[in-house]
Amino acid sequence: MARGRGGAIPFAAALLVAFVCSRPGADAAVKELRVGYYAETCPDAEAIVRDAVARAREREARSVASVMRLQFHDCFVNGCDGSVLMDATPTMAGEKEALSNINSLRSFEVVDEIKEKLEERCPGVVSCADIIVIAARDAVALTGGPNWDVRLGREDSLTASQEDSDRIMPSPRANASALVRLFAGYNLSVTDLVALSGSHSIGKARCFSIVFRLYNQSGSGRPDPHMSPAYRSALDALCPHGGDENVTGGMDATPLVFDNQYFKDLVRLRGFLNSDQTLFSDNNAGTRRVVKQFSKSQDAFFRAFAEGMIKMGEQQNPKKGEIRRNCRVANGSPPVVASKVVDF
């Protein structure tokens, strides 16, 4: 079982200080997160989350990968504050409709189910932001990946920011150099980047995200040369030119099992997304060595992944928040119609 090492705590403290100082207009100190935060106020909280994630996996195997992705898309935009879960209102554009999220993020109903059960058991106690972090850990563990202790105690934001999500979240077309710069801005290392990219060990993505690789890489009118011929033929069949771009394909050869197959595929030039394959093919990014290491050692990947998820989960929004009763809306807000994000 992979656990966060003691050395991660000083790093996390430094990361939080850097994050707070980089946020103009911060009006509250970040909260200290700790393992067992709900031991007295809601002792069954983590068990309730895991049971719900397990049931969601039984209903639809792909759902757990979708739940795990929520942590990435939440924490990279103004910290882990549950803002990605909020529905748009007449006065607020939600993050669900951001370019990197619309028609892509899904399984919000799993979080709704978890929140409903927690409100029945411990009303007003467990934040939506913490639900995301717990559920992401459980999604990995339930599909064969590492387990780790999660530090909890986050508050939920009062608003969301589609603008910030559009500005921050990377495109599937991103190259490794751009991803290294993005992660460095969060004090996440090259090893963290490669390990966390291994989240694509489970789940699927749409043809929409790769048609440019197949037919017009970098505006060349030609396919990405960093694909094995056999894999390119398979993707051509899955995503024919002019075909349905909402068709989905596995992001590695074992999309229902969390393992190191993703890295083995990158070495064989069988990465689904450009942002994945470039981790191995971009020799200037410093990521190739780590991809090779993880392709040879699943244990090394699991340890680095758990540590990376802990580090990413430490990022907080320093602005004052709350414990939302409904993860889709701030407390005191009128009910809104659920976001019309298409669930593929």
LINMO-V451447 format. One record per residue. N is the residue number from 1. SS is DSSP state (@ for helix, = for strand, . for the rest). PHI is phi in whole degrees, 0 to 359 (none if undefined). PSI is psi in whole degrees, -180 to 180 (none if undefined). Layout:
# LINMO-V451447
((N SS PHI PSI) (N SS PHI PSI))
This chain:
# LINMO-V451447
((1 . none 124) (2 . 279 133) (3 . 233 153) (4 . 292 130) (5 . 285 157) (6 . 303 -32) (7 @ 295 -14) (8 @ 287 -22) (9 @ 291 -50) (10 @ 300 -39) (11 @ 300 -44) (12 @ 297 -39) (13 @ 297 -43) (14 @ 296 -39) (15 @ 297 -42) (16 @ 295 -42) (17 @ 299 -45) (18 @ 297 -39) (19 @ 292 -43) (20 @ 297 -45) (21 @ 295 -24) (22 . 275 -7) (23 . 259 110) (24 . 293 144) (25 . 75 19) (26 . 299 134) (27 . 238 12) (28 . 203 150) (29 . 285 150) (30 . 290 153) (31 . 273 150) (32 . 282 125) (33 . 266 149) (34 = 208 153) (35 . 292 139) (36 . 76 24) (37 . 304 -35) (38 . 261 17) (39 . 303 -35) (40 . 260 -37) (41 . 276 -26) (42 . 201 73) (43 . 299 -22) (44 . 265 8) (45 @ 304 -52) (46 @ 292 -35) (47 @ 294 -39) (48 @ 297 -42) (49 @ 295 -48) (50 @ 297 -41) (51 @ 299 -41) (52 @ 292 -40) (53 @ 295 -40) (54 @ 296 -40) (55 @ 293 -39) (56 @ 298 -39) (57 @ 295 -37) (58 @ 294 -36) (59 @ 289 -42) (60 . 208 112) (61 . 302 -34) (62 . 289 -19) (63 @ 297 -32) (64 @ 293 -36) (65 @ 297 -39) (66 @ 295 -40) (67 @ 296 -43) (68 @ 300 -40) (69 @ 297 -25) (70 @ 300 -34) (71 @ 297 -43) (72 @ 299 -49) (73 @ 284 -17) (74 @ 274 -52) (75 @ 291 -29) (76 . 282 -13) (77 . 248 96) (78 . 62 29) (79 . 88 170) (80 . 280 91) (81 . 227 12) (82 . 71 10) (83 @ 294 -28) (84 @ 294 -18) (85 @ 275 -13) (86 . 283 136) (87 . 281 151) (88 . 294 152) (89 = 232 172) (90 . 302 -21) (91 . 246 4) (92 = 216 122) (93 . 279 122) (94 . 280 160) (95 @ 288 -20) (96 @ 299 -27) (97 @ 265 7) (98 . 296 157) (99 . 302 -37) (100 . 279 -8) (101 . 247 -36) (102 . 297 136) (103 . 60 19) (104 . 229 -59) (105 . 294 144) (106 . 205 -176) (107 . 66 27) (108 @ 298 -28) (109 @ 293 -25) (110 @ 294 -43) (111 @ 295 -40) (112 @ 302 -44) (113 @ 296 -43) (114 @ 298 -47) (115 @ 298 -41) (116 @ 300 -43) (117 @ 291 -38) (118 @ 291 -36) (119 @ 292 -31) (120 @ 293 -40) (121 @ 277 -45) (122 . 220 76) (123 . 300 133) (124 . 71 22) (125 . 250 -51) (126 . 265 125) (127 . 283 155) (128 @ 295 -35) (129 @ 298 -41) (130 @ 291 -35) (131 @ 302 -44) (132 @ 302 -47) (133 @ 292 -41) (134 @ 295 -47) (135 @ 295 -36) (136 @ 297 -45) (137 @ 301 -45) (138 @ 293 -36) (139 @ 300 -40) (140 @ 291 -50) (141 @ 297 -40) (142 @ 289 -17) (143 . 256 15) (144 . 103 1) (145 . 271 -172) (146 . 288 161) (147 . 244 153) (148 . 204 162) (149 . 280 134) (150 . 257 135) (151 . 271 133) (152 = 234 171) (153 . 124 17) (154 . 286 156) (155 . 255 161) (156 = 268 143) (157 . 289 161) (158 . 269 -17) (159 . 218 170) (160 . 238 167) (161 . 220 99) (162 @ 298 -37) (163 @ 299 -46) (164 @ 293 -38) (165 @ 296 -44) (166 @ 298 -36) (167 @ 284 -32) (168 @ 261 -47) (169 . 292 133) (170 . 284 156) (171 . 274 155) (172 . 300 -16) (173 . 275 -6) (174 . 301 147) (175 . 261 171) (176 @ 297 -38) (177 @ 299 -42) (178 @ 294 -38) (179 @ 291 -38) (180 @ 299 -43) (181 @ 295 -42) (182 @ 299 -49) (183 @ 292 -35) (184 @ 298 -32) (185 . 295 -16) (186 . 251 16) (187 . 59 33) (188 . 255 132) (189 . 280 174) (190 @ 300 -41) (191 @ 297 -41) (192 @ 300 -45) (193 @ 303 -51) (194 @ 294 -42) (195 @ 297 -46) (196 @ 290 -28) (197 @ 297 -25) (198 @ 294 -4) (199 @ 301 -23) (200 @ 286 8) (201 @ 297 -27) (202 . 237 150) (203 . 106 176) (204 = 231 164) (205 = 222 161) (206 = 274 155) (207 @ 302 -30) (208 @ 310 -34) (209 @ 280 -11) (210 . 230 -3) (211 @ 299 -32) (212 @ 295 -35) (213 @ 295 -34) (214 @ 279 -31) (215 @ 230 -12) (216 . 201 51) (217 @ 298 124) (218 @ 56 31) (219 @ 73 17) (220 . 277 -14) (221 . 75 9) (222 . 230 164) (223 . 284 163) (224 . 299 125) (225 . 289 -13) (226 . 269 52) (227 . 223 136) (228 . 295 146) (229 @ 304 -41) (230 @ 294 -40) (231 @ 291 -40) (232 @ 298 -41) (233 @ 299 -40) (234 @ 295 -40) (235 @ 289 -34) (236 @ 300 -40) (237 @ 290 -38) (238 @ 288 -40) (239 . 233 68) (240 . 297 150) (241 . 301 126) (242 . 82 6) (243 . 274 -170) (244 . 286 112) (245 . 280 -1) (246 . 266 -1) (247 . 296 144) (248 = 245 152) (249 = 224 154) (250 = 294 142) (251 . 277 -7) (252 . 210 -176) (253 . 285 -12) (254 . 230 68) (255 . 289 -7) (256 . 256 -2) (257 . 235 128) (258 . 277 109) (259 . 208 -169) (260 . 262 18) (261 @ 299 -34) (262 @ 308 -45) (263 @ 286 -36) (264 @ 299 -39) (265 @ 294 -40) (266 @ 298 -41) (267 @ 296 -32) (268 . 271 10) (269 . 60 44) (270 . 235 33) (271 . 282 137) (272 . 286 -53) (273 . 268 150) (274 @ 301 -42) (275 @ 295 -21) (276 @ 279 -56) (277 @ 298 -32) (278 @ 294 -20) (279 @ 299 -30) (280 @ 261 -36) (281 @ 274 -22) (282 . 273 98) (283 . 290 -14) (284 . 269 -4) (285 . 269 -13) (286 . 77 13) (287 . 258 -19) (288 @ 301 -43) (289 @ 299 -41) (290 @ 290 -38) (291 @ 302 -46) (292 @ 299 -42) (293 @ 300 -48) (294 @ 290 -28) (295 @ 292 -24) (296 @ 263 -22) (297 . 224 105) (298 @ 293 -34) (299 @ 298 -42) (300 @ 297 -41) (301 @ 298 -48) (302 @ 299 -43) (303 @ 297 -46) (304 @ 292 -36) (305 @ 294 -47) (306 @ 300 -44) (307 @ 295 -40) (308 @ 295 -39) (309 @ 293 -37) (310 @ 295 -47) (311 @ 299 -47) (312 @ 298 -39) (313 @ 290 -14) (314 . 283 -15) (315 . 287 129) (316 . 235 155) (317 . 274 116) (318 . 287 -10) (319 . 287 150) (320 . 301 135) (321 . 235 -156) (322 = 204 178) (323 . 256 103) (324 . 293 141) (325 . 279 -28) (326 = 232 122) (327 . 294 -16) (328 . 273 -18) (329 = 218 152) (330 . 291 151) (331 . 301 138) (332 . 86 -5) (333 . 277 150) (334 . 292 151) (335 . 301 145) (336 . 234 158) (337 . 290 136) (338 . 304 145) (339 . 305 138) (340 . 271 53) (341 . 275 127) (342 . 288 134) (343 . 259 99) (344 . 262 none))
